[in-house]
Amino acid sequence: MFFEGLAERLQNTFKKLRGKGKLTESDINEALREVRLALLEADVNLAVVKQFTQRIKERCLGVEVLESLTPAQQIIKIVNDELTSLMGGNVSKISFNTAGPSIFLLVGLQGSGKTTTAGKLALLFRKQGRRPLLVGADVYRPAAIKQLEVLAKQINIPFFSLGEQAGPVRIAEESLGYAKAQGCDLIIIDTAGRLHIDEELMEELKRLKNVLKPQEILLVVDAMTGQDAVNVAKSFHEELELSGIILTKLDGDTRGGAALSVKAVTGCPIKFIGTGEKLDALEPFHPDRMASRILGMGDVLSLIEKAQAAFDQEKARELERKLRKQEFTLEDFVEQIKQVRSMGPLEQVLSMIPGLGGAKQLKKLQEEFDEKEFVYLEAIINSMTPEERRNPSIINGSRRRRIARGSGTSVQDVNRMLKQFEQTRKIMKQFSELSSGKSTRKLKSFKFPF
């Protein structure tokens, strides 16, 4: 989970406040001390922590908290507002060229994930209707150009480079003509990095900037390096006037210091975050949504967007028809499992649901549920014949033993999967009846059947 340690500390602090009713100045000071420690442990910049907690204290000691009937809720709202502001306030827009192809220049140190991020960006913008071109201009790192070419083929995106013998400026310049010839309206250029910031690196990037005049200069930094990421961002911004930052590996950074510090220290907004290794695991950064998730308040808008991207509308309508006619089969069941998995790691999905986003609740769910269960369920269903998948009632003892052998599981696993399928079918049928107005029966709480 993003910011796991910070989220747990903050949520525990606010839980203590909720049980106190009216709050005194001493209560607020003690809570702010916990907030300060939580932020420092999350590797947030010291100066940022001081400014952040001072702003919260000034607001908390005002009338809106001390005179409120629900002071704890008011404090949580203040912290949510300040966290949102700290990370940039509103989502930062992307600049596009109105005449000719837009140019995005990706910069950063070696190992930050520039090349993979270039592929992720191209895939993201193609889904939005753009026609991107990937350009390999890293002529120094062995196989960097080949890596980008392989990524481009993998996602079926046009690719351009002149090889390692050509200079990066020449490659970038000639990519403009190639983009126009191919009908591309977005050029994403992967540049060389270094193990550290040096004058030679910056001079080369400045030449690229002066020649190309890109609409976006995006710094790719590894979130897991904490304050080092912030220092790198500050140095690059001073030299190149960055338009935005892409934080990679945020899913592996349980502290979150870079995400919370970088905007305040550099003044440069975070525009995208990497949330996993897959090529579709890149998303725009929404400060308000991230603040809500840190405080355990969920992120419904991101959840809806993920669901809309993962679920096919035609398949959804067909599923609704099958549910109404009680034709929901194991083939439909495995299709739903695949679509849920395509939304990303289950922990991330659950953290977006209000009420389930708390650190303790997520840990409990993780203990009760192993995401590998999805793999076993698919293996069991794939070991069945088409007739068995369409009509599970024919699966007798001998068939169950055959299915267990074919899927590398046990008969008990097969029995449990069939029981889960029946539970899911009943639950989905009840939802379908409620939505159609055929039933007014209330749904009782139930455990997620997986």
C-alpha positions as CSV (number, residue, x, y, z in Angstrom):
1,M,0.0,0.0,0.0
2,F,1.2,3.6,-0.8
3,F,2.5,5.4,2.4
4,E,1.7,2.3,4.6
5,G,3.6,3.4,7.6
6,L,2.5,7.1,7.5
7,A,-1.1,6.1,6.8
8,E,-1.2,3.8,9.9
9,R,0.4,6.4,12.2
10,L,-2.0,9.2,11.1
11,Q,-5.1,7.0,11.3
12,N,-4.2,5.8,14.8
13,T,-3.6,9.4,15.9
14,F,-7.0,10.6,14.6
15,K,-8.7,7.6,16.1
16,K,-7.6,8.7,19.6
17,L,-9.0,12.2,19.0
18,R,-12.4,10.9,18.0
19,G,-12.9,9.4,21.4
20,K,-12.3,12.7,23.3
21,G,-15.2,14.8,22.3
22,K,-14.2,18.4,23.0
23,L,-10.5,19.0,22.5
24,T,-8.1,21.2,24.4
25,E,-5.0,22.9,23.1
26,S,-3.0,20.2,24.9
27,D,-4.8,17.5,22.9
28,I,-4.1,19.2,19.7
29,N,-0.4,19.7,20.5
30,E,-0.1,16.0,21.3
31,A,-1.8,15.0,18.1
32,L,0.5,17.3,16.1
33,R,3.5,15.8,17.8
34,E,2.4,12.4,16.5
35,V,1.8,13.9,13.0
36,R,5.3,15.4,13.0
37,L,6.9,12.1,14.0
38,A,4.9,10.2,11.4
39,L,6.1,12.6,8.7
40,L,9.7,12.4,9.7
41,E,9.6,8.6,9.8
42,A,8.1,8.8,6.3
43,D,11.3,10.6,5.2
44,V,9.6,13.9,4.5
45,N,11.9,16.9,4.3
46,L,12.4,18.5,7.8
47,A,11.7,22.0,6.6
48,V,8.5,20.8,4.9
49,V,7.4,19.0,8.1
50,K,7.9,22.2,10.2
51,Q,5.9,24.4,7.7
52,F,3.2,21.7,7.3
53,T,2.6,21.2,11.1
54,Q,2.7,25.0,11.7
55,R,-0.1,25.6,9.2
56,I,-2.2,22.8,10.7
57,K,-1.6,24.1,14.3
58,E,-2.7,27.7,13.3
59,R,-5.9,26.4,11.8
60,C,-6.6,23.8,14.6
61,L,-6.3,26.4,17.3
62,G,-8.9,28.6,15.6
63,V,-12.7,28.7,16.1
64,E,-13.4,26.1,13.5
65,V,-12.0,23.3,15.7
66,L,-12.2,24.4,19.3
67,E,-15.8,25.6,18.9
68,S,-16.9,22.7,16.8
69,L,-19.3,19.9,17.9
70,T,-17.1,17.4,16.0
71,P,-13.5,18.7,16.5
72,A,-11.8,15.5,15.5
73,Q,-13.5,15.5,12.1
74,Q,-12.6,19.1,11.6
75,I,-8.9,18.3,12.3
76,I,-9.0,15.4,9.8
77,K,-10.5,17.8,7.3
78,I,-7.7,20.4,7.9
79,V,-5.0,17.7,7.6
80,N,-6.6,16.4,4.4
81,D,-6.7,20.0,3.0
82,E,-3.1,20.6,3.9
83,L,-1.9,17.2,2.6
84,T,-3.6,18.0,-0.7
85,S,-2.0,21.4,-0.8
86,L,1.4,20.0,0.1
87,M,1.3,17.6,-2.8
88,G,0.3,20.2,-5.3
89,G,-3.4,21.0,-4.8
90,N,-5.0,20.3,-8.1
91,V,-4.0,17.7,-10.7
92,S,-1.3,19.2,-13.0
93,K,-2.4,19.5,-16.6
94,I,-0.3,18.3,-19.5
95,S,0.8,20.8,-22.2
96,F,0.3,19.9,-25.9
97,N,1.4,21.7,-29.0
98,T,-1.5,23.2,-31.0
99,A,0.4,23.1,-34.3
100,G,2.5,20.1,-35.1
101,P,3.5,17.1,-32.9
102,S,3.9,17.7,-29.2
103,I,7.3,16.8,-27.8
104,F,7.9,15.3,-24.3
105,L,11.5,15.0,-23.1
106,L,12.1,12.4,-20.4
107,V,15.2,13.1,-18.3
108,G,16.7,11.5,-15.1
109,L,19.5,9.4,-13.7
110,Q,20.3,5.9,-14.6
111,G,18.1,3.3,-12.9
112,S,15.1,5.6,-12.4
113,G,13.0,3.8,-14.9
114,K,13.0,6.3,-17.8
115,T,12.9,3.8,-20.7
116,T,10.0,1.7,-19.2
117,T,8.2,4.9,-18.3
118,A,8.5,6.1,-21.9
119,G,6.6,3.0,-23.0
120,K,4.0,3.5,-20.2
121,L,3.4,7.1,-21.2
122,A,3.0,6.1,-24.9
123,L,0.4,3.5,-24.0
124,L,-1.4,5.8,-21.6
125,F,-1.7,8.6,-24.3
126,R,-2.7,6.2,-27.0
127,K,-5.7,5.1,-24.9
128,Q,-6.6,8.8,-24.8
129,G,-6.7,9.0,-28.6
130,R,-3.1,10.3,-29.3
131,R,-0.7,8.8,-31.8
132,P,2.6,8.6,-30.0
133,L,6.1,8.0,-31.4
134,L,8.8,6.6,-29.1
135,V,12.3,7.9,-29.8
136,G,15.5,6.2,-28.5
137,A,18.1,8.9,-27.8
138,D,20.0,7.2,-25.0
139,V,23.2,6.4,-27.0
140,Y,25.3,5.7,-23.9
141,R,23.7,2.9,-21.9
142,P,24.2,-0.4,-23.6
143,A,21.0,-1.8,-25.1
144,A,18.9,1.2,-24.0
145,I,17.7,1.8,-27.6
146,K,17.0,-1.9,-28.1
147,Q,15.0,-2.0,-24.9
148,L,12.8,0.8,-26.0
149,E,12.4,-0.7,-29.4
150,V,11.3,-4.0,-27.9
151,L,8.8,-2.1,-25.6
152,A,7.4,-0.2,-28.7
153,K,6.8,-3.5,-30.5
154,Q,5.2,-5.0,-27.5
155,I,2.6,-2.3,-27.3
156,N,2.5,-1.7,-31.1
157,I,3.8,1.9,-30.9
158,P,5.9,3.5,-33.7
159,F,9.6,3.7,-32.9
160,F,12.5,5.8,-34.2
161,S,16.3,5.9,-33.6
162,L,19.5,6.2,-35.6
163,G,21.4,3.8,-33.3
164,E,24.2,4.3,-30.8
165,Q,26.6,5.9,-33.4
166,A,24.5,9.0,-33.9
167,G,24.3,11.9,-31.5
168,P,21.2,12.4,-29.3
169,V,20.5,15.8,-30.8
170,R,20.6,14.5,-34.4
171,I,18.3,11.6,-33.4
172,A,15.8,14.0,-31.8
173,E,15.9,16.4,-34.8
174,E,15.3,13.7,-37.4
175,S,12.5,12.1,-35.3
176,L,10.4,15.2,-36.1
177,G,10.3,14.5,-39.8
178,Y,9.6,10.8,-39.1
179,A,6.7,11.6,-36.8
180,K,5.1,13.8,-39.4
181,A,5.5,11.1,-42.1
182,Q,3.9,8.5,-39.8
183,G,1.1,10.8,-38.7
184,C,2.2,10.9,-35.1
185,D,1.1,13.8,-32.9
186,L,3.2,13.1,-29.8
187,I,6.9,12.4,-29.7
188,I,8.3,10.9,-26.4
189,I,12.1,11.1,-26.3
190,D,14.0,8.8,-24.0
191,T,17.3,10.5,-23.1
192,A,20.5,9.3,-21.5
193,G,21.1,9.3,-17.8
194,R,24.1,9.1,-15.5
195,L,24.8,7.5,-12.2
196,H,25.0,11.0,-10.8
197,I,24.4,14.6,-11.8
198,D,27.3,16.1,-13.8
199,E,28.0,19.1,-16.1
200,E,28.3,16.9,-19.2
201,L,24.8,15.4,-18.7
202,M,23.2,18.8,-18.1
203,E,24.8,20.4,-21.1
204,E,23.6,17.6,-23.4
205,L,20.0,17.9,-22.0
206,K,20.2,21.7,-22.4
207,R,21.1,21.3,-26.1
208,L,18.2,19.0,-26.6
209,K,15.9,21.5,-24.9
210,N,17.1,24.4,-27.0
211,V,16.8,22.5,-30.3
212,L,13.4,20.8,-29.6
213,K,11.6,23.4,-27.5
214,P,9.6,20.6,-25.9
215,Q,6.1,21.1,-24.5
216,E,7.0,18.9,-21.5
217,I,10.3,18.2,-19.7
218,L,9.5,15.4,-17.4
219,L,11.9,14.2,-14.7
220,V,11.6,10.4,-13.9
221,V,12.7,9.7,-10.4
222,D,12.6,6.5,-8.2
223,A,10.3,7.2,-5.3
224,M,12.0,4.6,-3.2
225,T,15.2,6.8,-2.9
226,G,13.3,9.2,-0.6
227,Q,15.0,12.5,0.0
228,D,17.6,11.7,-2.7
229,A,14.8,11.8,-5.2
230,V,13.8,15.3,-3.9
231,N,17.5,16.5,-4.2
232,V,17.8,15.1,-7.7
233,A,14.5,16.9,-8.7
234,K,15.8,20.1,-7.3
235,S,19.0,19.9,-9.2
236,F,17.4,19.1,-12.5
237,H,14.7,21.8,-12.0
238,E,17.3,24.5,-11.4
239,E,19.1,23.5,-14.7
240,L,16.3,22.7,-17.0
241,E,13.1,24.3,-15.6
242,L,11.2,21.0,-15.5
243,S,7.5,21.0,-16.3
244,G,6.7,18.0,-14.2
245,I,7.9,14.9,-12.3
246,I,7.1,11.3,-12.7
247,L,7.6,9.2,-9.6
248,T,8.3,5.6,-10.4
249,K,8.0,2.6,-8.0
250,L,5.5,4.4,-5.7
251,D,3.8,1.1,-5.1
252,G,7.0,-0.1,-3.4
253,D,7.6,3.0,-1.3
254,T,5.7,2.5,1.9
255,R,7.1,5.7,3.4
256,G,6.2,8.3,0.8
257,G,8.7,11.1,1.7
258,A,9.5,11.9,-1.9
259,A,5.8,12.4,-2.9
260,L,5.1,14.6,0.1
261,S,8.3,16.7,-0.2
262,V,9.1,17.2,-3.9
263,K,6.5,19.8,-4.8
264,A,7.2,21.9,-1.7
265,V,11.0,21.8,-2.1
266,T,11.2,22.3,-5.9
267,G,7.9,24.0,-6.8
268,C,7.6,21.4,-9.6
269,P,4.4,19.3,-9.7
270,I,4.1,15.6,-9.8
271,K,2.3,14.7,-13.0
272,F,2.4,10.9,-13.0
273,I,3.0,8.0,-10.7
274,G,4.2,4.5,-11.4
275,T,2.0,2.0,-9.5
276,G,3.5,-1.3,-10.7
277,E,5.7,-3.1,-13.2
278,K,3.1,-3.7,-15.9
279,L,3.0,-1.2,-18.8
280,D,-0.4,0.0,-17.9
281,A,0.6,0.8,-14.3
282,L,1.1,4.5,-14.8
283,E,-1.6,7.1,-13.8
284,P,-2.0,10.8,-13.5
285,F,-1.2,12.1,-10.0
286,H,-4.2,13.5,-8.1
287,P,-3.1,15.2,-4.8
288,D,-6.6,15.3,-3.3
289,R,-7.2,11.6,-4.0
290,M,-3.9,10.5,-2.6
291,A,-4.5,12.6,0.6
292,S,-7.8,10.8,1.0
293,R,-6.1,7.4,0.7
294,I,-3.4,8.3,3.2
295,L,-6.1,9.2,5.7
296,G,-8.1,6.0,5.1
297,M,-11.0,7.8,3.4
298,G,-10.8,5.9,0.1
299,D,-10.6,7.1,-3.5
300,V,-13.9,6.5,-5.2
301,L,-13.2,8.5,-8.4
302,S,-10.0,6.5,-9.1
303,L,-11.8,3.3,-8.4
304,I,-14.5,4.2,-10.9
305,E,-11.9,5.1,-13.5
306,K,-10.1,1.8,-13.1
307,A,-13.4,-0.1,-13.4
308,Q,-14.4,1.8,-16.5
309,A,-11.0,1.0,-18.1
310,A,-11.1,-2.7,-17.1
311,F,-14.7,-3.6,-17.8
312,D,-16.0,-3.9,-21.3
313,Q,-19.4,-2.2,-21.6
314,E,-20.8,-4.8,-24.1
315,K,-19.7,-7.7,-21.8
316,A,-21.3,-5.9,-18.8
317,R,-24.6,-5.6,-20.6
318,E,-24.4,-9.3,-21.6
319,L,-23.6,-10.3,-18.0
320,E,-26.6,-8.3,-16.8
321,R,-28.8,-10.2,-19.3
322,K,-27.4,-13.6,-18.2
323,L,-28.0,-12.7,-14.5
324,R,-31.6,-11.8,-15.2
325,K,-32.2,-15.1,-17.0
326,Q,-30.1,-17.1,-14.5
327,E,-27.6,-18.1,-17.1
328,F,-24.5,-17.0,-15.2
329,T,-21.9,-19.8,-15.8
330,L,-18.4,-20.6,-14.7
331,E,-17.1,-19.2,-18.0
332,D,-18.6,-15.8,-16.9
333,F,-17.2,-16.3,-13.4
334,V,-13.6,-16.6,-14.7
335,E,-14.2,-13.7,-17.0
336,Q,-15.2,-11.5,-14.0
337,I,-12.1,-12.7,-12.1
338,K,-9.9,-11.6,-15.0
339,Q,-11.5,-8.2,-15.2
340,V,-11.1,-7.6,-11.5
341,R,-7.4,-8.6,-11.7
342,S,-6.9,-6.2,-14.6
343,M,-7.7,-3.3,-12.3
344,G,-4.4,-3.8,-10.5
345,P,-3.2,-5.4,-7.2
346,L,-6.2,-6.1,-5.0
347,E,-4.7,-4.2,-2.1
348,Q,-4.6,-1.0,-4.2
349,V,-8.2,-1.5,-5.3
350,L,-9.4,-2.2,-1.8
351,S,-7.6,0.9,-0.5
352,M,-9.8,3.1,-2.8
353,I,-13.0,1.8,-1.1
354,P,-14.2,4.2,1.7
355,G,-14.2,2.3,5.0
356,L,-11.7,-0.3,3.7
357,G,-8.8,2.1,3.1
358,G,-7.6,2.1,6.7
359,A,-4.2,0.5,7.3
360,K,-5.5,-2.0,9.9
361,Q,-8.5,-3.0,7.8
362,L,-6.3,-3.7,4.8
363,K,-3.9,-5.8,6.8
364,K,-6.8,-7.8,8.1
365,L,-8.1,-8.4,4.6
366,Q,-4.6,-9.4,3.4
367,E,-4.4,-12.0,6.2
368,E,-7.8,-13.4,5.3
369,F,-7.2,-13.4,1.5
370,D,-4.3,-14.6,-0.6
371,E,-4.4,-13.0,-4.1
372,K,-3.0,-16.3,-5.4
373,E,-6.5,-17.7,-4.9
374,F,-7.4,-16.0,-8.3
375,V,-4.7,-18.2,-10.0
376,Y,-6.1,-21.4,-8.4
377,L,-9.7,-20.5,-9.3
378,E,-8.7,-19.9,-13.0
379,A,-6.7,-23.1,-13.1
380,I,-9.6,-25.2,-11.7
381,I,-12.1,-23.7,-14.2
382,N,-9.7,-24.1,-17.1
383,S,-9.4,-27.8,-16.2
384,M,-13.1,-28.3,-16.8
385,T,-14.8,-29.3,-20.0
386,P,-17.0,-26.7,-21.8
387,E,-20.1,-28.6,-20.7
388,E,-18.9,-28.6,-17.0
389,R,-18.3,-24.9,-17.1
390,R,-21.7,-24.2,-18.5
391,N,-23.5,-26.6,-16.2
392,P,-21.6,-27.2,-12.9
393,S,-24.4,-29.4,-11.5
394,I,-23.1,-32.4,-13.6
395,I,-19.7,-32.3,-11.7
396,N,-19.8,-35.5,-9.6
397,G,-17.1,-37.1,-7.5
398,S,-15.1,-38.6,-10.3
399,R,-15.2,-35.4,-12.4
400,R,-14.0,-33.4,-9.3
401,R,-11.0,-35.7,-8.9
402,R,-10.1,-35.3,-12.6
403,I,-10.4,-31.5,-12.4
404,A,-8.2,-31.5,-9.3
405,R,-5.5,-33.5,-11.0
406,G,-5.6,-31.4,-14.1
407,S,-5.3,-28.1,-12.2
408,G,-2.7,-29.3,-9.7
409,T,-5.1,-28.7,-6.8
410,S,-7.1,-30.9,-4.4
411,V,-10.7,-32.1,-4.5
412,Q,-11.3,-29.8,-1.4
413,D,-10.1,-26.8,-3.5
414,V,-12.5,-27.8,-6.3
415,N,-15.4,-28.1,-3.8
416,R,-14.5,-24.7,-2.3
417,M,-14.4,-23.0,-5.7
418,L,-17.8,-24.5,-6.7
419,K,-19.3,-23.2,-3.4
420,Q,-17.8,-19.7,-4.0
421,F,-19.3,-19.7,-7.5
422,E,-22.7,-20.5,-6.1
423,Q,-22.4,-17.8,-3.4
424,T,-21.3,-15.3,-6.1
425,R,-24.2,-16.3,-8.4
426,K,-26.7,-15.8,-5.6
427,I,-25.3,-12.4,-4.6
428,M,-25.2,-11.1,-8.2
429,K,-28.7,-12.3,-8.8
430,Q,-29.9,-10.4,-5.7
431,F,-28.2,-7.2,-6.9
432,S,-29.7,-7.7,-10.3
433,E,-33.2,-8.1,-8.8
434,L,-32.7,-5.0,-6.7
435,S,-31.6,-2.9,-9.6
436,S,-34.6,-4.1,-11.7
437,G,-37.1,-3.4,-8.9
438,K,-38.2,-7.0,-8.8
439,S,-37.2,-7.4,-5.2
440,T,-37.1,-5.1,-2.2
441,R,-35.3,-7.6,0.0
442,K,-32.3,-6.1,1.7
443,L,-28.9,-7.7,1.1
444,K,-27.3,-9.0,4.3
445,S,-23.6,-8.4,4.8
446,F,-21.5,-11.1,3.4
447,K,-17.8,-12.0,3.0
448,F,-16.2,-11.5,-0.3
449,P,-16.5,-15.1,-1.8
450,F,-13.0,-15.3,-3.1
